[in-house]
Amino acid sequence: MIADSDYFVVEAKAGDFLNEVFPIRQDLYLEIGSGKGEFISRYPAHHLDWNFIGMEKSPKRIRNCLKKLSQEANPNVRLVCQYADASIVNYFRKESLSGVFIQHPDPWPKRRHHRRRLIQQDFLSALAEVLKPKARIQISTDHKEYAAWIVEQFLQNPHYLSLQDDPMQVLPNLDEHIVTWFEQEQSRLGYHPHFMLYERI
Ligand SMILES: C[S@@+](CC[C@H](N)C(=O)[O-])C[C@H]1O[C@@H](n2cnc3c(N)ncnc32)[C@H](O)[C@@H]1O
């Protein structure tokens, strides 16, 4: 049998679209910052008619994810060790992603580090290029100030609308929500997530 690392981990090369790495063509979803792999190992197992890429910058975290994945349960998952930013347009075909999940992106709380935050205008505009119209972006963060920043960044960008009247309210499909390791740890400390849901116009 093929080793898990060879089966699941794919390389991101500009021009070689990640859309092509699955043996079966079906709707493609992206998770950014897969961490220890709770979401990417569990959610896709309930959606075997969709494909999922887990994009994670840290090789250590990719190894954590591999421990949770199995070729039997997760044939529709691939991992890519890649820093997500505006270069995302190089890795996916235009209007090819059906949705994106981002759970607890690094908040970079210090003002001088805000430019390192994932959610900002150049990234949102690049992401809009690879999303299908009506694709959904689901984000959670327990960091109140980053949540307000995220709401503001989406508000400023012409390609998205909030699917929630209150952009920080609880998700409508919370029954499908996967509680990640990070979320569990933070909740124990009293920090509970805000959930945001946007649609590509
Ligand atoms: C706070 S952890 C949350 C992990 C996981 N989503 C969870 O909820 O437990 C943030 C994760 O995102 C990864 N990460 C941060 N910035 C990233 C980026 N720009 N592209 C890809 N991964 C990133 C980090 O390596 C880390 O695994």
The ligand as an SDF file (V2000), in Angstrom:
LIG
                    3D

 27 29  0  0  0  0  0  0  0  0999 V2000
   -4.3100   28.8050   15.8190 C   0  0  0  0  0  0  0  0  0  0  0  0
   -3.9580   27.4330   14.8060 S   0  0  0  0  0  0  0  0  0  0  0  0
   -5.5870   26.7400   14.4930 C   0  0  0  0  0  0  0  0  0  0  0  0
   -5.4930   25.3510   13.9280 C   0  0  0  0  0  0  0  0  0  0  0  0
   -6.8320   24.6710   13.6520 C   0  0  0  0  0  0  0  0  0  0  0  0
   -7.5420   25.3280   12.5720 N   0  0  0  0  0  0  0  0  0  0  0  0
   -7.6720   24.6440   14.9010 C   0  0  0  0  0  0  0  0  0  0  0  0
   -8.7180   25.3310   14.9580 O   0  0  0  0  0  0  0  0  0  0  0  0
   -7.2690   23.9170   15.8510 O   0  0  0  0  0  0  0  0  0  0  0  0
   -3.5870   28.1950   13.2460 C   0  0  0  0  0  0  0  0  0  0  0  0
   -3.0670   27.2000   12.2280 C   0  0  0  0  0  0  0  0  0  0  0  0
   -2.9930   27.8380   10.9500 O   0  0  0  0  0  0  0  0  0  0  0  0
   -1.7030   27.6280   10.3850 C   0  0  0  0  0  0  0  0  0  0  0  0
   -1.4760   28.8320    9.5660 N   0  0  0  0  0  0  0  0  0  0  0  0
   -1.3300   30.0880   10.0210 C   0  0  0  0  0  0  0  0  0  0  0  0
   -1.2310   30.9500    8.9920 N   0  0  0  0  0  0  0  0  0  0  0  0
   -1.3300   30.2070    7.8620 C   0  0  0  0  0  0  0  0  0  0  0  0
   -1.2940   30.5220    6.4780 C   0  0  0  0  0  0  0  0  0  0  0  0
   -1.1810   31.7860    6.0480 N   0  0  0  0  0  0  0  0  0  0  0  0
   -1.4020   29.5090    5.5850 N   0  0  0  0  0  0  0  0  0  0  0  0
   -1.5470   28.2240    6.0110 C   0  0  0  0  0  0  0  0  0  0  0  0
   -1.5740   27.8770    7.3150 N   0  0  0  0  0  0  0  0  0  0  0  0
   -1.4790   28.8450    8.2240 C   0  0  0  0  0  0  0  0  0  0  0  0
   -0.7850   27.4550   11.5760 C   0  0  0  0  0  0  0  0  0  0  0  0
    0.3860   26.7230   11.2470 O   0  0  0  0  0  0  0  0  0  0  0  0
   -1.6820   26.6870   12.5460 C   0  0  0  0  0  0  0  0  0  0  0  0
   -1.6520   25.3000   12.2960 O   0  0  0  0  0  0  0  0  0  0  0  0
  1  2  1  0
  2  3  1  0
  2 10  1  0
  3  4  1  0
  4  5  1  0
  5  6  1  0
  5  7  1  0
  7  8  2  0
  7  9  1  0
 10 11  1  0
 11 12  1  0
 11 26  1  0
 12 13  1  0
 13 14  1  0
 13 24  1  0
 14 15  1  0
 14 23  1  0
 15 16  2  0
 16 17  1  0
 17 18  1  0
 17 23  2  0
 18 19  1  0
 18 20  2  0
 20 21  1  0
 21 22  2  0
 22 23  1  0
 24 25  1  0
 24 26  1  0
 26 27  1  0
M  CHG  2   2   1   9  -1
M  END
$$$$
